[in-house]
Amino acid sequence: MDDAALAWRSDQQIRFLAENLIEAISPSNVLLVNPGSAKAVIDTRRASIVRGARAFVRDMSSSPRVPRMVDPDALNPGRDLALTPGAVIFRSPVLELIQYAPRRGSRGRIGRLA
């Protein structure tokens, strides 16, 4: 791809696509070749395939049409995630620096471990 003389953005898009296609066909991601997924199919009596197909259809039917990595209802702010007031004190194209306010008088655990 280095010899193609593409613009930076086009080069990055093609690299992203190529890397994802290679990952998609890797043996660990192919149901019939991956022993762990084959065992899950047997152990769940094919229910894992049905769940996976439903998740795929759900993810592809709404924007941005990419598979979800985390269940959106898995974490609850204030219970599983800490809520600390803060403000952006510096922003650049590369980073954002946030200054968080101290929580005075509160020294307990914020969340609980699963």
Distance bins in CASP14 RR format, pairs under 12 A and 6 or more apart:
PFRMAT RR
TARGET T0000
AUTHOR 0000-0000-0000
RMODE 2
METHOD distances of the structure
MODEL  1
1 8 0 0 0 0 0 1 0 0 0 0 0
1 10 0 0 0 0 1 0 0 0 0 0 0
1 11 1 0 0 1 0 0 0 0 0 0 0
1 12 0 0 0 0 0 1 0 0 0 0 0
1 13 0 0 0 0 0 1 0 0 0 0 0
1 14 1 0 0 1 0 0 0 0 0 0 0
1 15 1 0 0 1 0 0 0 0 0 0 0
1 16 0 0 0 0 0 1 0 0 0 0 0
1 17 0 0 0 0 0 1 0 0 0 0 0
1 18 1 0 0 1 0 0 0 0 0 0 0
1 19 0 0 0 0 0 1 0 0 0 0 0
2 11 0 0 0 0 1 0 0 0 0 0 0
2 14 0 0 0 0 0 1 0 0 0 0 0
2 15 0 0 0 0 0 1 0 0 0 0 0
3 11 0 0 0 0 0 1 0 0 0 0 0
4 10 0 0 0 0 1 0 0 0 0 0 0
4 11 1 0 0 1 0 0 0 0 0 0 0
4 14 0 0 0 0 1 0 0 0 0 0 0
4 15 0 0 0 0 0 1 0 0 0 0 0
4 18 0 0 0 0 0 1 0 0 0 0 0
5 11 0 0 0 0 1 0 0 0 0 0 0
6 12 0 0 0 0 1 0 0 0 0 0 0
6 13 0 0 0 0 1 0 0 0 0 0 0
6 14 1 0 0 1 0 0 0 0 0 0 0
6 15 0 0 0 0 1 0 0 0 0 0 0
7 13 0 0 0 0 1 0 0 0 0 0 0
7 14 0 0 0 0 0 1 0 0 0 0 0
8 14 0 0 0 0 0 1 0 0 0 0 0
8 15 0 0 0 0 0 1 0 0 0 0 0
9 15 0 0 0 0 0 1 0 0 0 0 0
9 16 0 0 0 0 0 1 0 0 0 0 0
10 16 0 0 0 0 0 1 0 0 0 0 0
10 17 0 0 0 0 0 1 0 0 0 0 0
11 17 0 0 0 0 0 1 0 0 0 0 0
11 18 0 0 0 0 0 1 0 0 0 0 0
12 18 0 0 0 0 0 1 0 0 0 0 0
12 19 0 0 0 0 0 1 0 0 0 0 0
13 19 0 0 0 0 0 1 0 0 0 0 0
13 20 0 0 0 0 0 1 0 0 0 0 0
14 20 0 0 0 0 0 1 0 0 0 0 0
14 21 0 0 0 0 0 1 0 0 0 0 0
15 21 0 0 0 0 0 1 0 0 0 0 0
15 22 0 0 0 0 0 1 0 0 0 0 0
16 22 0 0 0 0 0 1 0 0 0 0 0
16 23 0 0 0 0 0 1 0 0 0 0 0
16 66 0 0 0 0 0 1 0 0 0 0 0
17 23 0 0 0 0 0 1 0 0 0 0 0
17 24 0 0 0 0 0 1 0 0 0 0 0
18 24 0 0 0 0 0 1 0 0 0 0 0
18 25 0 0 0 0 0 1 0 0 0 0 0
19 25 0 0 0 0 0 1 0 0 0 0 0
19 26 0 0 0 0 0 1 0 0 0 0 0
20 26 0 0 0 0 0 1 0 0 0 0 0
20 29 0 0 0 0 0 1 0 0 0 0 0
20 66 0 0 0 0 1 0 0 0 0 0 0
20 67 0 0 0 0 0 1 0 0 0 0 0
21 29 0 0 0 0 0 1 0 0 0 0 0
22 28 0 0 0 0 0 1 0 0 0 0 0
22 29 0 0 0 0 0 1 0 0 0 0 0
23 29 1 0 0 1 0 0 0 0 0 0 0
23 30 0 0 0 0 0 1 0 0 0 0 0
23 67 0 0 0 0 0 1 0 0 0 0 0
24 30 0 0 0 0 1 0 0 0 0 0 0
24 67 0 0 0 0 0 1 0 0 0 0 0
25 33 0 0 0 0 0 1 0 0 0 0 0
26 33 0 0 0 0 1 0 0 0 0 0 0
26 34 0 0 0 0 1 0 0 0 0 0 0
27 33 1 0 1 0 0 0 0 0 0 0 0
27 34 1 0 0 1 0 0 0 0 0 0 0
27 35 0 0 0 0 1 0 0 0 0 0 0
27 36 0 0 0 0 0 1 0 0 0 0 0
27 37 0 0 0 0 0 1 0 0 0 0 0
27 38 0 0 0 0 0 1 0 0 0 0 0
28 34 1 0 1 0 0 0 0 0 0 0 0
28 35 0 0 0 0 1 0 0 0 0 0 0
28 36 0 0 0 0 1 0 0 0 0 0 0
28 37 0 0 0 0 1 0 0 0 0 0 0
28 38 0 0 0 0 0 1 0 0 0 0 0
29 36 0 0 0 0 0 1 0 0 0 0 0
29 37 0 0 0 0 1 0 0 0 0 0 0
29 67 0 0 0 0 0 1 0 0 0 0 0
30 36 0 0 0 0 0 1 0 0 0 0 0
30 37 0 0 0 0 1 0 0 0 0 0 0
30 38 0 0 0 0 0 1 0 0 0 0 0
31 37 1 0 1 0 0 0 0 0 0 0 0
31 38 1 0 0 1 0 0 0 0 0 0 0
31 39 0 0 0 0 0 1 0 0 0 0 0
31 40 0 0 0 0 1 0 0 0 0 0 0
31 41 1 0 0 1 0 0 0 0 0 0 0
31 42 0 0 0 0 0 1 0 0 0 0 0
31 46 0 0 0 0 0 1 0 0 0 0 0
31 48 0 0 0 0 1 0 0 0 0 0 0
31 49 1 0 0 1 0 0 0 0 0 0 0
31 52 0 0 0 0 0 1 0 0 0 0 0
31 53 0 0 0 0 0 1 0 0 0 0 0
32 38 1 0 0 1 0 0 0 0 0 0 0
32 41 0 0 0 0 1 0 0 0 0 0 0
32 49 0 0 0 0 0 1 0 0 0 0 0
34 40 0 0 0 0 1 0 0 0 0 0 0
34 41 0 0 0 0 1 0 0 0 0 0 0
34 48 0 0 0 0 0 1 0 0 0 0 0
35 41 0 0 0 0 0 1 0 0 0 0 0
35 42 0 0 0 0 0 1 0 0 0 0 0
36 42 0 0 0 0 1 0 0 0 0 0 0
36 43 0 0 0 0 1 0 0 0 0 0 0
36 44 0 0 0 0 0 1 0 0 0 0 0
36 48 0 0 0 0 0 1 0 0 0 0 0
37 43 0 0 0 0 0 1 0 0 0 0 0
37 44 0 0 0 0 0 1 0 0 0 0 0
37 46 0 0 0 0 0 1 0 0 0 0 0
37 48 1 0 0 1 0 0 0 0 0 0 0
37 49 0 0 0 0 1 0 0 0 0 0 0
37 52 0 0 0 0 0 1 0 0 0 0 0
38 44 0 0 0 0 0 1 0 0 0 0 0
38 46 0 0 0 0 0 1 0 0 0 0 0
38 48 0 0 0 0 0 1 0 0 0 0 0
38 49 0 0 0 0 0 1 0 0 0 0 0
39 48 0 0 0 0 1 0 0 0 0 0 0
40 46 0 0 0 0 1 0 0 0 0 0 0
40 47 0 0 0 0 1 0 0 0 0 0 0
40 48 1 0 1 0 0 0 0 0 0 0 0
40 49 0 0 0 0 1 0 0 0 0 0 0
40 50 0 0 0 0 0 1 0 0 0 0 0
40 51 0 0 0 0 1 0 0 0 0 0 0
40 52 0 0 0 0 0 1 0 0 0 0 0
41 47 0 0 0 0 1 0 0 0 0 0 0
41 48 1 0 1 0 0 0 0 0 0 0 0
41 49 1 0 1 0 0 0 0 0 0 0 0
41 50 0 0 0 0 0 1 0 0 0 0 0
41 51 0 0 0 0 0 1 0 0 0 0 0
41 52 0 0 0 0 0 1 0 0 0 0 0
42 48 0 0 0 0 1 0 0 0 0 0 0
42 49 0 0 0 0 0 1 0 0 0 0 0
43 49 0 0 0 0 0 1 0 0 0 0 0
44 50 0 0 0 0 1 0 0 0 0 0 0
44 51 0 0 0 0 1 0 0 0 0 0 0
44 52 0 0 0 0 0 1 0 0 0 0 0
45 51 0 0 0 0 0 1 0 0 0 0 0
46 52 0 0 0 0 0 1 0 0 0 0 0
46 53 0 0 0 0 0 1 0 0 0 0 0
47 53 0 0 0 0 0 1 0 0 0 0 0
47 54 0 0 0 0 0 1 0 0 0 0 0
48 54 0 0 0 0 0 1 0 0 0 0 0
48 55 0 0 0 0 0 1 0 0 0 0 0
49 55 0 0 0 0 0 1 0 0 0 0 0
49 56 0 0 0 0 0 1 0 0 0 0 0
50 56 0 0 0 0 0 1 0 0 0 0 0
50 57 0 0 0 0 0 1 0 0 0 0 0
51 57 0 0 0 0 0 1 0 0 0 0 0
51 58 0 0 0 0 0 1 0 0 0 0 0
52 58 0 0 0 0 1 0 0 0 0 0 0
52 59 0 0 0 0 1 0 0 0 0 0 0
52 60 0 0 0 0 0 1 0 0 0 0 0
52 67 0 0 0 0 1 0 0 0 0 0 0
52 68 0 0 0 0 0 1 0 0 0 0 0
53 59 0 0 0 0 0 1 0 0 0 0 0
53 60 0 0 0 0 0 1 0 0 0 0 0
54 60 0 0 0 0 0 1 0 0 0 0 0
54 61 0 0 0 0 0 1 0 0 0 0 0
55 61 0 0 0 0 0 1 0 0 0 0 0
55 67 1 0 0 1 0 0 0 0 0 0 0
55 68 1 0 0 1 0 0 0 0 0 0 0
55 69 0 0 0 0 0 1 0 0 0 0 0
55 71 0 0 0 0 1 0 0 0 0 0 0
56 65 0 0 0 0 0 1 0 0 0 0 0
56 66 0 0 0 0 0 1 0 0 0 0 0
56 67 1 0 0 1 0 0 0 0 0 0 0
56 68 0 0 0 0 0 1 0 0 0 0 0
57 65 0 0 0 0 0 1 0 0 0 0 0
57 67 0 0 0 0 0 1 0 0 0 0 0
58 65 0 0 0 0 0 1 0 0 0 0 0
58 66 0 0 0 0 0 1 0 0 0 0 0
58 67 0 0 0 0 1 0 0 0 0 0 0
58 68 0 0 0 0 1 0 0 0 0 0 0
58 71 0 0 0 0 0 1 0 0 0 0 0
58 72 0 0 0 0 0 1 0 0 0 0 0
59 65 1 0 0 1 0 0 0 0 0 0 0
59 66 1 0 0 1 0 0 0 0 0 0 0
59 67 1 0 1 0 0 0 0 0 0 0 0
59 68 1 0 1 0 0 0 0 0 0 0 0
59 69 0 0 0 0 0 1 0 0 0 0 0
59 71 0 0 0 0 0 1 0 0 0 0 0
59 72 0 0 0 0 0 1 0 0 0 0 0
60 66 0 0 0 0 1 0 0 0 0 0 0
60 67 0 0 0 0 1 0 0 0 0 0 0
60 68 0 0 0 0 0 1 0 0 0 0 0
62 68 0 0 0 0 0 1 0 0 0 0 0
62 72 0 0 0 0 0 1 0 0 0 0 0
68 74 0 0 0 0 0 1 0 0 0 0 0
70 80 0 0 0 0 0 1 0 0 0 0 0
70 81 0 0 0 0 0 1 0 0 0 0 0
71 80 0 0 0 0 0 1 0 0 0 0 0
73 79 0 0 0 0 0 1 0 0 0 0 0
73 80 0 0 0 0 0 1 0 0 0 0 0
74 80 1 0 0 1 0 0 0 0 0 0 0
74 81 0 0 0 0 0 1 0 0 0 0 0
74 114 0 0 0 0 1 0 0 0 0 0 0
75 81 1 0 1 0 0 0 0 0 0 0 0
75 82 0 0 0 0 0 1 0 0 0 0 0
75 83 0 0 0 0 0 1 0 0 0 0 0
75 111 0 0 0 0 0 1 0 0 0 0 0
75 112 0 0 0 0 0 1 0 0 0 0 0
75 114 0 0 0 0 0 1 0 0 0 0 0
76 82 0 0 0 0 0 1 0 0 0 0 0
76 83 0 0 0 0 0 1 0 0 0 0 0
76 110 0 0 0 0 0 1 0 0 0 0 0
76 111 0 0 0 0 1 0 0 0 0 0 0
76 112 0 0 0 0 0 1 0 0 0 0 0
77 83 1 0 1 0 0 0 0 0 0 0 0
77 84 0 0 0 0 0 1 0 0 0 0 0
77 110 0 0 0 0 0 1 0 0 0 0 0
77 111 0 0 0 0 0 1 0 0 0 0 0
78 84 0 0 0 0 0 1 0 0 0 0 0
78 109 0 0 0 0 0 1 0 0 0 0 0
78 110 1 0 0 1 0 0 0 0 0 0 0
78 111 1 0 0 1 0 0 0 0 0 0 0
78 112 0 0 0 0 0 1 0 0 0 0 0
79 109 0 0 0 0 0 1 0 0 0 0 0
79 110 0 0 0 0 1 0 0 0 0 0 0
79 111 1 0 0 1 0 0 0 0 0 0 0
79 112 1 0 0 1 0 0 0 0 0 0 0
79 114 0 0 0 0 0 1 0 0 0 0 0
80 109 0 0 0 0 0 1 0 0 0 0 0
80 110 0 0 0 0 1 0 0 0 0 0 0
80 111 1 0 0 1 0 0 0 0 0 0 0
80 112 1 0 0 1 0 0 0 0 0 0 0
80 113 0 0 0 0 1 0 0 0 0 0 0
80 114 0 0 0 0 1 0 0 0 0 0 0
81 110 0 0 0 0 1 0 0 0 0 0 0
81 111 1 0 0 1 0 0 0 0 0 0 0
81 112 0 0 0 0 0 1 0 0 0 0 0
82 100 0 0 0 0 1 0 0 0 0 0 0
82 103 0 0 0 0 1 0 0 0 0 0 0
82 106 0 0 0 0 0 1 0 0 0 0 0
82 108 0 0 0 0 0 1 0 0 0 0 0
82 109 0 0 0 0 1 0 0 0 0 0 0
82 110 1 0 1 0 0 0 0 0 0 0 0
82 111 1 0 0 1 0 0 0 0 0 0 0
82 112 0 0 0 0 0 1 0 0 0 0 0
83 100 0 0 0 0 0 1 0 0 0 0 0
83 101 0 0 0 0 0 1 0 0 0 0 0
83 103 0 0 0 0 1 0 0 0 0 0 0
83 106 0 0 0 0 0 1 0 0 0 0 0
83 110 0 0 0 0 1 0 0 0 0 0 0
83 111 0 0 0 0 0 1 0 0 0 0 0
84 98 0 0 0 0 1 0 0 0 0 0 0
84 99 0 0 0 0 0 1 0 0 0 0 0
84 100 1 0 1 0 0 0 0 0 0 0 0
84 101 1 0 0 1 0 0 0 0 0 0 0
84 102 0 0 0 0 1 0 0 0 0 0 0
84 103 1 0 0 1 0 0 0 0 0 0 0
84 104 0 0 0 0 0 1 0 0 0 0 0
84 106 0 0 0 0 0 1 0 0 0 0 0
84 110 0 0 0 0 1 0 0 0 0 0 0
85 98 0 0 0 0 0 1 0 0 0 0 0
85 99 0 0 0 0 1 0 0 0 0 0 0
85 100 1 0 0 1 0 0 0 0 0 0 0
85 101 1 0 1 0 0 0 0 0 0 0 0
85 102 0 0 0 0 1 0 0 0 0 0 0
85 103 0 0 0 0 1 0 0 0 0 0 0
85 104 0 0 0 0 0 1 0 0 0 0 0
86 96 0 0 0 0 0 1 0 0 0 0 0
86 97 0 0 0 0 0 1 0 0 0 0 0
86 98 1 0 1 0 0 0 0 0 0 0 0
86 99 1 0 0 1 0 0 0 0 0 0 0
86 100 1 0 1 0 0 0 0 0 0 0 0
86 101 1 0 1 0 0 0 0 0 0 0 0
86 102 0 0 0 0 0 1 0 0 0 0 0
86 103 0 0 0 0 0 1 0 0 0 0 0
87 96 0 0 0 0 0 1 0 0 0 0 0
87 97 0 0 0 0 1 0 0 0 0 0 0
87 98 1 0 0 1 0 0 0 0 0 0 0
87 99 1 0 1 0 0 0 0 0 0 0 0
87 100 0 0 0 0 1 0 0 0 0 0 0
87 101 0 0 0 0 1 0 0 0 0 0 0
88 95 0 0 0 0 0 1 0 0 0 0 0
88 96 1 0 1 0 0 0 0 0 0 0 0
88 97 1 0 0 1 0 0 0 0 0 0 0
88 98 1 0 1 0 0 0 0 0 0 0 0
88 99 0 0 0 0 1 0 0 0 0 0 0
88 100 0 0 0 0 0 1 0 0 0 0 0
89 95 0 0 0 0 0 1 0 0 0 0 0
89 96 0 0 0 0 1 0 0 0 0 0 0
89 97 1 0 1 0 0 0 0 0 0 0 0
89 98 1 0 0 1 0 0 0 0 0 0 0
89 99 1 0 1 0 0 0 0 0 0 0 0
89 100 0 0 0 0 0 1 0 0 0 0 0
89 101 0 0 0 0 0 1 0 0 0 0 0
90 96 1 0 0 1 0 0 0 0 0 0 0
90 97 1 0 1 0 0 0 0 0 0 0 0
90 98 0 0 0 0 1 0 0 0 0 0 0
90 99 0 0 0 0 1 0 0 0 0 0 0
91 97 1 0 0 1 0 0 0 0 0 0 0
91 98 0 0 0 0 1 0 0 0 0 0 0
103 110 0 0 0 0 1 0 0 0 0 0 0
END
